[in-house]
Amino acid sequence: MAINEQQYKEIKNKLNNYDATLVAVSKTKPIEDIQALYAFGQRDFGENYVQELTDKQSQLPNDIRWHFIGHLQSNKVKYIAPFVHLIHGVDDYKLLREINKQAAKHKRVIDCLLQVHIAQEETKFGLSDEELKQIINEVISNPSALNNICIKGLMGMASNTDDEHKTGAEFRHLKGLFDKYAALSTSNFRLSILSMGMSSDYIIALEEGSTMVRIGSLLFGARDYSKAG
Ligand SMILES: *Cc1c(COP(=O)(O)O)cnc(C)c1O
């Protein structure tokens, strides 16, 4: 479907009021759709699958900031390490070590977000509050082990529900964790990004303190789920 410029502008205006960044989630969508949004000025795009991301990256302008928002497998980090702008879904210290190793090969520092499990559904990835605390302790107690990554913030996905109070409570919980750990700061741990909110709940997320929303279907139209892994 054609990208709706009016819709894009409205979302951008709303985000401006909150000083929040828009990541346009282009997974399963063709190159032409990304080019259309790019022409309107959009530069931050999010993808969930490594192969799809590298295919698209190789065909599109170099000033696009690519966000990896899916579940990243350690053995695939090397394919995105040369160019990825921000990895949203880190939920494992070993994965952080691998990102660090691959980033070092390219003499880069790769920015990462820690994904926290805030929804009640069991299928979603992410750290429990306790696991979050442990991984942060590991990162800040030995910063020289991870010179090529920087933890820039937290990411979370709310339950898939029509209950706005529940969604709001889940986001508020994540914002509470964010505020708590934002008080800490080391060479590779400085929280400034709170990535929460998608097409169905981004307004609630903004109200609860999101600084970065990940919006797909509202911009690009519904996805064909038979193709989305
Ligand atoms: C697909 C996806 C989105 C975007 O979802 P929409 O409902 O289409 O806006 C946001 N975040 C993550 C992690 C996703 O996988």
The ligand as an SDF file (V2000), in Angstrom:
LIG
                    3D

 15 15  0  0  0  0  0  0  0  0999 V2000
    6.7750   -5.4200   14.8400 C   0  0  0  0  0  0  0  0  0  0  0  0
    7.2740   -4.7010   16.0220 C   0  0  0  0  0  0  0  0  0  0  0  0
    6.8900   -3.3680   16.2820 C   0  0  0  0  0  0  0  0  0  0  0  0
    5.8830   -2.6050   15.4540 C   0  0  0  0  0  0  0  0  0  0  0  0
    4.6030   -3.1390   15.5990 O   0  0  0  0  0  0  0  0  0  0  0  0
    3.3110   -2.3500   15.0430 P   0  0  0  0  0  0  0  0  0  0  0  0
    2.2110   -2.8840   15.8640 O   0  0  0  0  0  0  0  0  0  0  0  0
    3.1960   -2.7360   13.6100 O   0  0  0  0  0  0  0  0  0  0  0  0
    3.5340   -0.9190   15.2170 O   0  0  0  0  0  0  0  0  0  0  0  0
    7.4610   -2.7340   17.3790 C   0  0  0  0  0  0  0  0  0  0  0  0
    8.3520   -3.3540   18.1690 N   0  0  0  0  0  0  0  0  0  0  0  0
    8.7380   -4.6270   17.9480 C   0  0  0  0  0  0  0  0  0  0  0  0
    9.7310   -5.2430   18.8630 C   0  0  0  0  0  0  0  0  0  0  0  0
    8.2160   -5.3340   16.8860 C   0  0  0  0  0  0  0  0  0  0  0  0
    8.5890   -6.6030   16.6980 O   0  0  0  0  0  0  0  0  0  0  0  0
  1  2  1  0
  2  3  1  0
  2 14  2  0
  3  4  1  0
  3 10  2  0
  4  5  1  0
  5  6  1  0
  6  7  2  0
  6  8  1  0
  6  9  1  0
 10 11  1  0
 11 12  2  0
 12 13  1  0
 12 14  1  0
 14 15  1  0
M  END
$$$$
